[in-house]
Amino acid sequence: MLELIATILDYLPGPDLIRFALTSRRMRDMVYDDTRWIRKLRLMGCWNEAEARRRHDEARRKKLDAPQAKEVEEAQRAGSYADGTLNGATGRQHSGHRRSETLFDASIDDTQQNTGSSAVQKPAPHLVEDGFSAIDLSPKKLQNRLLSSPKDTNEVLQVMSKVRSIRGSARQEYGKIHGALAPYYFDLLITPGQDDSAIFRTFQQPEQRAQMLSQVRTFAKADIAEGGLLREEKVDSIMGIFENAALREFEQGVQAEDVDGDMRQFANVLVTLNGGSSAVDVFIQRSSVISNKRSLGRPTDALSGVSSDNINLQASADFFRRLAAALNEQALLIDRVFPSTVDVLLPFVRRAMDDVISDYVENLFREARGRTLECYLKAVSNTYDQMHQFGDSLKSSKGCKDDFAQQVNELIVLCLDPHVDPYMEKELEYFKMKCDAEVEAWDKQRSQEEASTESLFMSNVTRQAAKSDFLKSFRKVVMMPVNAFPAKSSPSTTNKPGHRSTSYTGSYTGSSLELPSRTGSPIPSPSTPGTRPASPSQRPENLPTTELAAKTAIMNSRLEGIRSLFSIEVALNLIHLGKASIERLAIFAKVGSQSCTASKARESCETIFISLIKILGVRHIKGGFDKAVDHLANYNPRDAVQPSTPSASSNGHSLASPTTPSGRKGVAPLVTFLELVNVGDMIQQMVDLFFIEELITPRLVDPDDFLDAAIKEKKRFEQMLDERVAAGLNKGIDVLLDEVEFV
């Protein structure tokens, strides 16, 4: 039964609740329950829980300190003697003994009993201070009551701002609001004309009328009795009529540019009425930034006068500079028109982002994408950077919050968010495409050079000569192991004129097959490391005349130096491509390190680095080391003899390798491999420097995170180099042992 009564009480108006409380003490306790009135204050937005908790803690602290303060006051009133006694008794609180306590005081008990009895016998006080009993509940007599006993207008205007959040006093605080606003609320509902209501007759200034309408609208939120929604709609309709009239006056002030007159006055009226959102919308829409946005610049200006792969950064920078200057001028105007309690500049910047900047960047990106992919990537990254510079150049107004700069950056990120994911995908696609093209171009050039060399060596070979020398060539190849050491010849054979020795000399003359030794390791020019060999259009003096000798010369030319294995120039070009892509992506990771865009940018930078390592290591360097190791494995010291004249590389440098004391040539493949190790070490140092400068220093990668994908891939790259060097050194040791054994 009590639960049903409590539910009914929730939907009764304030005066009816006070009448119901007079029926009995039990009903009074239910009506006076503080939570019931706190709920009404919360519906009006007048209850602050933090303030209520703070006041409650202060009251509790004072209550706990009251006995001690009373003892101190009594001690000061009684005084103390010079010998340390208090009222003739020796004080023991300083001697370490337990302090005596009064267990019973008859005088105090009598006082409490008298107070309690008087409280019980005292009749219930009148409820005028609650703000309910002073209201005539008949709506028809409200007008006469307001005219006969008008309240102080300033007190009524400030009633909402003076509400306190005190636990145990919520009923009294609500009563103050009800006593001040309920007469105007019910009068507004029963008056047929707006101008005839008590609010418009009592208050003459537009600011005062807006203040009263706003307070009455807030008071109506606590009216949850039957018909409360209809009464609230009636108040909203009256407020709408007043708002439209004030908005027309504000628009006329905007057109007349009466900043300090009608614009300021009615902006304050509209802000007081409902926050001024309608005035803010009109102010933004009528501004030159929105209405004349074409004068700030066109997207096509950033693409004119440059190549198809570039963008005119100055044109886009001028656009954002002019826009920032216009917004800063509007910020000064906002401080003159609107009160400091409302933030107008941030909605203005948001509207500029939606209507001006978004339109500009979308057209710019579409035009750039239609030209080339590189132009599109440069346009997106540079525009993102220029937009953040634009945000940093904006000046806040008086109504802006302390985090205005952070909110502007969030708006910038939100504006470009639809373009971020497609850009990062295209950036990775572009990097892989350029790296693949660089490696494929180098491989293709090497293949063309090898084909040119093969064509050159085969150009002097005729089928008739090959046919006539076939038996001699076959005999030379078959007898090559036998003729590796000079055999004893009879005097008759040696002294015969015109007799050709059959001992293997390692060179060829005429049309006979005599395998030439492999040329030495090339020494690249220090000024141009990794320069590719010149085209074999420079014809050597003596070309092989047999097919087998030509193929042997072709094989030797393919393995003649480190430039045919991998190129430091290609590695440098790949690193430059990675540097350009990561620098563009790093712009997105600078602002808002914890944002989603920054996280995606860091992941894309790591992906770029991982792709660089894979292409450089697996596709380019690993194959070169494998060829060098295979060359070492196929090396035969018996095939290496000192040629008659030192050979020259295609770029003019001597390729002769160190020789042994016996005049024999050194282990040329091992020298080539050691030079290859030096080049690989140089490339690894370039990768380390690139990793530190582009990923570690900008804090795109945590160097202490051993589980990071970029760090793991870098370690795999270093492990691959170590394994290839170790395999080559193992083969080199075997080759050295064979060379020593042969010598």
Helices and strands as residue ranges (DSSP letters): H 2-9, H 14-21, H 25-31, H 34-43, H 49-78, E 85-86, E 89-90, H 106-121, G 127-130, G 139-141, H 142-148, H 153-157, H 170-190, H 198-202, H 206-220, H 228-255, I 259-263, H 264-274, H 277-285, H 288-291, G 293-296, G 299-302, H 313-337, H 345-352, I 353-357, H 358-371, H 373-392, H 404-458, H 463-468, H 470-478, G 482-484, H 491-494, H 547-558, G 562-564, H 568-590, H 596-614, I 615-621, H 622-633, G 637-639, H 668-691, I 692-696, H 709-742
